[in-house]
């Protein structure tokens, strides 16, 4: 797997809010995949890689943060709109 590239701290806050409120998200990955899932929590491995744990129709998934292109809350009344997380990968 590629070397992990940490997410900008300012952007990490959006993921924390999404998890705190269990927002349903439209998640765009840098490889072009899109999915809809509920944000559950973030995780950090002993190797300092960070992940977003989500619950989708097919079950729980662990998404490495540097593989996320953008998130868009689908939950009504969400406190933010679409957030581009990896602009350098567009």
C-alpha positions as protocol buffer text, in pm:
chain_id: "A"
residue {
  index: 1
  type: UNK
  ca { x: 0 y: 0 z: 0 }
}
residue {
  index: 2
  type: UNK
  ca { x: 114 y: 357 z: -65 }
}
residue {
  index: 3
  type: UNK
  ca { x: 272 y: 568 z: 207 }
}
residue {
  index: 4
  type: UNK
  ca { x: 3 y: 734 z: 420 }
}
residue {
  index: 5
  type: UNK
  ca { x: -41 y: 1109 z: 371 }
}
residue {
  index: 6
  type: UNK
  ca { x: -205 y: 1268 z: 678 }
}
residue {
  index: 7
  type: UNK
  ca { x: -519 y: 1474 z: 632 }
}
residue {
  index: 8
  type: UNK
  ca { x: -500 y: 1847 z: 704 }
}
residue {
  index: 9
  type: UNK
  ca { x: -609 y: 1906 z: 1067 }
}
residue {
  index: 10
  type: UNK
  ca { x: -865 y: 2171 z: 962 }
}
residue {
  index: 11
  type: UNK
  ca { x: -1039 y: 1912 z: 745 }
}
residue {
  index: 12
  type: UNK
  ca { x: -1026 y: 1638 z: 1008 }
}
residue {
  index: 13
  type: UNK
  ca { x: -1276 y: 1838 z: 1214 }
}
residue {
  index: 14
  type: UNK
  ca { x: -1546 y: 1778 z: 952 }
}
residue {
  index: 15
  type: UNK
  ca { x: -1504 y: 1403 z: 994 }
}
residue {
  index: 16
  type: UNK
  ca { x: -1528 y: 1438 z: 1372 }
}
residue {
  index: 17
  type: UNK
  ca { x: -1853 y: 1635 z: 1339 }
}
residue {
  index: 18
  type: UNK
  ca { x: -1992 y: 1378 z: 1096 }
}
residue {
  index: 19
  type: UNK
  ca { x: -1912 y: 1096 z: 1340 }
}
residue {
  index: 20
  type: UNK
  ca { x: -2040 y: 1283 z: 1646 }
}
residue {
  index: 21
  type: UNK
  ca { x: -2378 y: 1339 z: 1481 }
}
residue {
  index: 22
  type: UNK
  ca { x: -2376 y: 1008 z: 1287 }
}
residue {
  index: 23
  type: UNK
  ca { x: -2430 y: 1193 z: 961 }
}
residue {
  index: 24
  type: UNK
  ca { x: -2521 y: 995 z: 655 }
}
residue {
  index: 25
  type: UNK
  ca { x: -2257 y: 1088 z: 396 }
}
residue {
  index: 26
  type: UNK
  ca { x: -2198 y: 1065 z: 26 }
}
residue {
  index: 27
  type: UNK
  ca { x: -1830 y: 969 z: 17 }
}
residue {
  index: 28
  type: UNK
  ca { x: -1619 y: 1019 z: -293 }
}
residue {
  index: 29
  type: UNK
  ca { x: -1292 y: 826 z: -306 }
}
residue {
  index: 30
  type: UNK
  ca { x: -985 y: 927 z: -506 }
}
residue {
  index: 31
  type: UNK
  ca { x: -1018 y: 614 z: -721 }
}
residue {
  index: 32
  type: UNK
  ca { x: -1361 y: 732 z: -845 }
}
residue {
  index: 33
  type: UNK
  ca { x: -1574 y: 509 z: -621 }
}
residue {
  index: 34
  type: UNK
  ca { x: -1871 y: 673 z: -447 }
}
residue {
  index: 35
  type: UNK
  ca { x: -2075 y: 535 z: -162 }
}
residue {
  index: 36
  type: UNK
  ca { x: -2339 y: 641 z: 87 }
}
residue {
  index: 37
  type: UNK
  ca { x: -2277 y: 547 z: 448 }
}
residue {
  index: 38
  type: UNK
  ca { x: -2325 y: 654 z: 810 }
}
residue {
  index: 39
  type: UNK
  ca { x: -2015 y: 800 z: 974 }
}
residue {
  index: 40
  type: UNK
  ca { x: -1932 y: 604 z: 1291 }
}
residue {
  index: 41
  type: UNK
  ca { x: -1585 y: 694 z: 1417 }
}
residue {
  index: 42
  type: UNK
  ca { x: -1226 y: 760 z: 1320 }
}
residue {
  index: 43
  type: UNK
  ca { x: -941 y: 522 z: 1401 }
}
residue {
  index: 44
  type: UNK
  ca { x: -563 y: 552 z: 1408 }
}
residue {
  index: 45
  type: UNK
  ca { x: -338 y: 250 z: 1369 }
}
residue {
  index: 46
  type: UNK
  ca { x: -4 y: 195 z: 1544 }
}
residue {
  index: 47
  type: UNK
  ca { x: 156 y: 294 z: 1211 }
}
residue {
  index: 48
  type: UNK
  ca { x: -20 y: 635 z: 1239 }
}
residue {
  index: 49
  type: UNK
  ca { x: -257 y: 567 z: 948 }
}
residue {
  index: 50
  type: UNK
  ca { x: -601 y: 720 z: 1001 }
}
residue {
  index: 51
  type: UNK
  ca { x: -932 y: 571 z: 894 }
}
residue {
  index: 52
  type: UNK
  ca { x: -1300 y: 662 z: 884 }
}
residue {
  index: 53
  type: UNK
  ca { x: -1524 y: 377 z: 997 }
}
residue {
  index: 54
  type: UNK
  ca { x: -1863 y: 387 z: 823 }
}
residue {
  index: 55
  type: UNK
  ca { x: -2173 y: 171 z: 802 }
}
residue {
  index: 56
  type: UNK
  ca { x: -2301 y: 118 z: 447 }
}
residue {
  index: 57
  type: UNK
  ca { x: -2573 y: -112 z: 314 }
}
residue {
  index: 58
  type: UNK
  ca { x: -2314 y: -385 z: 259 }
}
residue {
  index: 59
  type: UNK
  ca { x: -2183 y: -351 z: 617 }
}
residue {
  index: 60
  type: UNK
  ca { x: -1906 y: -162 z: 793 }
}
residue {
  index: 61
  type: UNK
  ca { x: -1606 y: -33 z: 601 }
}
residue {
  index: 62
  type: UNK
  ca { x: -1281 y: 123 z: 708 }
}
residue {
  index: 63
  type: UNK
  ca { x: -1172 y: 397 z: 467 }
}
residue {
  index: 64
  type: UNK
  ca { x: -817 y: 535 z: 481 }
}
residue {
  index: 65
  type: UNK
  ca { x: -843 y: 914 z: 510 }
}
residue {
  index: 66
  type: UNK
  ca { x: -595 y: 989 z: 233 }
}
residue {
  index: 67
  type: UNK
  ca { x: -820 y: 788 z: -3 }
}
residue {
  index: 68
  type: UNK
  ca { x: -1116 y: 1022 z: 60 }
}
residue {
  index: 69
  type: UNK
  ca { x: -1166 y: 1286 z: -206 }
}
residue {
  index: 70
  type: UNK
  ca { x: -1478 y: 1453 z: -64 }
}
residue {
  index: 71
  type: UNK
  ca { x: -1768 y: 1407 z: 175 }
}
residue {
  index: 72
  type: UNK
  ca { x: -2119 y: 1549 z: 142 }
}
residue {
  index: 73
  type: UNK
  ca { x: -2367 y: 1522 z: 431 }
}
residue {
  index: 74
  type: UNK
  ca { x: -2703 y: 1377 z: 331 }
}
residue {
  index: 75
  type: UNK
  ca { x: -2849 y: 1426 z: 678 }
}
residue {
  index: 76
  type: UNK
  ca { x: -3099 y: 1717 z: 684 }
}
residue {
  index: 77
  type: UNK
  ca { x: -2976 y: 2016 z: 884 }
}
residue {
  index: 78
  type: UNK
  ca { x: -2609 y: 1915 z: 869 }
}
residue {
  index: 79
  type: UNK
  ca { x: -2370 y: 2187 z: 983 }
}
residue {
  index: 80
  type: UNK
  ca { x: -2158 y: 2177 z: 666 }
}
residue {
  index: 81
  type: UNK
  ca { x: -2196 y: 2107 z: 293 }
}
residue {
  index: 82
  type: UNK
  ca { x: -1963 y: 1922 z: 56 }
}
residue {
  index: 83
  type: UNK
  ca { x: -1602 y: 1926 z: 178 }
}
residue {
  index: 84
  type: UNK
  ca { x: -1312 y: 1855 z: -55 }
}
residue {
  index: 85
  type: UNK
  ca { x: -1059 y: 1660 z: 150 }
}
residue {
  index: 86
  type: UNK
  ca { x: -784 y: 1587 z: -103 }
}
residue {
  index: 87
  type: UNK
  ca { x: -777 y: 1868 z: -355 }
}
residue {
  index: 88
  type: UNK
  ca { x: -427 y: 1766 z: -465 }
}
residue {
  index: 89
  type: UNK
  ca { x: -568 y: 1436 z: -593 }
}
residue {
  index: 90
  type: UNK
  ca { x: -828 y: 1586 z: -829 }
}
